[in-house]
Amino acid sequence: MKFPHFSLLLITLLLGLSCKTSQKVQQKGGEVPDSSTKSEYRASYKKDFQLIHHTVRVTPLWDSKTIQGSSVLTLKPYFYPQRQLVLDAKEMDIHSLNLIDSKMELKPLPFTYDRMQIFIELDTIYGRADTLQLEIEYTSHPEKIAASGGSAIREDKGVYFINADGKNPFRPRQLWTQGETEASSVWFPTIEDPGQRLSQELYITVDTSFQTLSNGLLLSSMINSSTGTRTDYWKQSHALAPYLSMMAVGNWRVTKDELRNMEVSYYVDPPYEQFARSIFPNTVEMLEYFSNLLRTDYPWEKFSQIAVHDFISGAMENNTAVVQRAEMQMDPRELLDEDYEDYVSHELFHHWFGNLVTCESWANITLNEGFATYGEYLWREYKYGRDDADRSNQDNLFAYVYLTKEEDPPLARHHYNTRDEVYDVVSYQKGGLVLHMLRKYVGDEAFFRSLELYLQRHAHSTAEIPNLRLIFEEVTGEDLNWFFDQWFYKAGKPSLKISQQWNASTSEFILTMEQIQNRTSNPVYRLPMLIDFYLSERKDRHEIVMDSVKQIFRFKFDEKPLLVNVDAERCLLLETRIENKSAEEYLYQYKNAPLYMDRFEAVNEIGKSYKATDKAAEVIALALDDKYWKIRRTALRYSDTMLKNTPGRIQDRLFEIAVSDPVSAIRKLALEKVTKHFPYSSWSGNFSAYLADSSYEVQAFAFRKLYENDTALARTWSSRLESDSGSAVQLELLRFYSLHPIPGKADFFETALRRIKEHEKKDAAIHSITYFKNYERELYGRCVDMLKLQGLYSGSNFINGFISGQLVVLAEGLKKDEKILAKKIIKTSAGSEYGIKLRAEKELINSRLEKLESAIRELENKINEQDKGY
């Protein structure tokens, strides 16, 4: 499961799409915890039975949004003799439940059902040497599941019918499932436990116009001539945890690659077929790289990725069939501005950590998610270099620190209220950062040998955090309880204050370090680290261990070090790091220290307070040419002081960057600085280059600056840009037309509203209302229809509610106009030309008002339906 990008998470929270994690959910054993049970210990589920295999037959019924199903489930007692079996089965109608005896005859079994679990009385006592088979016929009602979830997984109703009735003009008809954490039992009876594993056969019967995807391999497709349907038979031979089962039904274009005779495939909406390999970039190379790095071949039958609409999370690592969000589908120019490669590497790495070896319980979820997050780092390190990987860790650290200001639980999550709580920046981002520290502590050889051994020992099984520790101790020969205790089992994070002093009389460098974290909620950490001392002719590296609140370290040198770089590998997980370095030392650090974080820290610290005449300002100019894009971006962000006071120093370089930097975000930021600090006449000659930029974001910003300075020229460009498919350009054109109207743009507004991305529809609605209200009043009704459609089918109550609110404002305005006209009509002769005109205007207003109020009612009804979880 991929946690959404930090920026996407904030957008999600702002749009109101994320359910509160305090939502009560049904737990094993029937309890419904509340805040008073927060401290309850969450153990692994007790295993009375062990799943072995199931054969599931399903037929989706689109009209009722139900699943007609049957399952033959094979299982056996885990250890102790059993007379009763409990299966998870949420919101089903159970039509029959039979034991399949040794003669393959069906024997009905008595059971009770509470809409969440089936309690079955077996015909005899079964021991651990016995195997039993059950056949269950049922109908699943996923729409009856009350919506609940957290920030990573917003809902848990298991089965999602998208545009089931085909009336939504903006969505294809699709069905997809989401099992994690415990929602697979919405569409087949099972035992919901990450510690269970079973092999699977799945028969999906659908209309012949649909495609299907599931775990494992598609072994056959049979046409059912009597019903005009087709049954696809999928088989997953290697056992998987129940939450990793999936199916998807819809219409996609499939692009296939191959690795070692294994299918690697990509399912996308038809318009994106030619871009499939770019949408899921470098997948084959990732498979090869991770297999080699882990010295463990990819352990499954195939690897598919599918883009689905209205997905409720970032992505999902379903075994051999990863579900990704439809928002990943972009053309090559859009892909210049947005990067979803981490989604691909994250879900792929799960096929070793999470799928091959699964966490024993949700308390140990970081063994899945922390590893998958670190898989993103490993891929970036290999493909794009350490600078890019370290930037990824920096982003993860920022997200973790920012989102744990109020609460920062330990990585080992044995105390929680609901399962969804463990899917957070602790399990993901902190988990990955802790693994990186472990790697730096033990060294690469020991780290990857330990991962290889961990995968071998626990393949097709489960593990807990102590299993990981024991493997590392076996490989390294070192007791690592101290590391796992402070980073996995204790809450919080350290902060360091670092003071440096040179004693010339004793030729002694004195380094004072203090752990300044709040020690009522954070432990005192043991922090091994490397320190680099930069001398005039050499660099000395020393290893120290800080294990007290405050420690003083002394080092002898023949000369005063030019720079002292604490935590030279930049691997410590620190909330804050305070140092007393001078601007000159940071300038030296930028020029000489090797890592991305060294250079970023230097530019960032100088940039906060430098003066344009300072020698240290040189770092801003130097960093504009840094090899890594984020350093260049940081320098640009801090360039205002220099541009205000000594603009000639970097003017030429800034103009070059705006046109030629290889990263679109840098070109856009440079263009922002150019247009902010220099007159239009100095950069107007470059507009053809700016507007021809390959990036939609750059192009959109350039167009805004054009129409802010030269409306006439912008009019000549606007029609040329209309055919562009980029959401950013389309939105900017809507804004331009709302401010500087050109008649006859109704068709463009309708097309653009369809193309614009979900989080931009709010602004698009505002621009549309402005345009039609002020400049195309005769097409007022068309505008209302367009916005109503956007609200009804947006999939977001926020967008729906916003559009509804805007229409209410319009309606209130019309009511005021109607009252004014009514007063005028009273004072005017009914038969006069003016009176007839006023009455015609009033009829028109009433007609528009009726249309508005009808649209508002439809939107509000839709909001009420979605609030009920339908």
Buried (B, 14 or more C-beta within 10 A) or exposed (E): BBBBBBEBBBBBEEBEBBBEBEBEBBBBEEEEBEEEBEEBEBEBBEBBBBBBBBBBBBBBBBEEBBBBBBBBBBBBBBEEEBEEBBBBBBBBEBEEBBBBEEEEEEEEBEBEBEBEBBEBEBEEEBEBEEEBBBBBBBBBBBBBBBBBBBBBBBBBBBBBBBBBEEEBEBBBBBBBBBBBBBBBBBBBBBBBBBBBBBBBBBBBBBEEEBBBBBBBBBEEEEEEEEEEBBBBBBBBEBBBBBBBBBBBBBEBBBBEBEBEEBBBBBBBBEEBBEBBBBBBBBBBEBBBBBBEBBEBBBBBBBBBBBBBBBBBBBBBBBBBBBBBBBBBBBBEBBBBBBEBBBBBBBBBBBBBBBBBBBBBBBBBBBBBBBBBBBBBBBBBBBBBEBBBBBBBBBBBBEBBBEBBEEEBBBBBBBBBBBBBBBBBBBBBBBBBBBBBBBBBBBEEEBBBBBBBBBBEBBEEBBBBBBBBBBBBBEBBEEEBEEBBBBBBBBBBBBBBBBEBEBEEEEEEBBBBBBBBBEEEEBBBBBBBBBBBBBBEEEBEEBEBEBEEEEBEBEBEEEEBBBBBBBBBBBBBBBBEBEBEBEBBBBBBBBBBBEBBBBBBBBBBBBBEEBEBEBEBBBBBBBBBEBEBBBBBBBBBBBBBBBBEEBBEBBBEBBBEBBBEBEBBBBBBBBBBBBBEBBEEEEBBEBBEEBBEBEBBBBBBBBBBBBBEBBEEEBBEBBEEBBEBBBBBBBBBBBBBBBEBBEEEBBEBBBBBBEBBBBBBBBBBBBBBBBBBBEBBEEBBBBBBBBBBBBBBBBBBBBBBBBBBBBBBEBBEBBBEBBEEBEEBBEEBEEEEEEBEEBBEBBEBBBEBBEBBBEBBEBBBEBBEEBEEBE
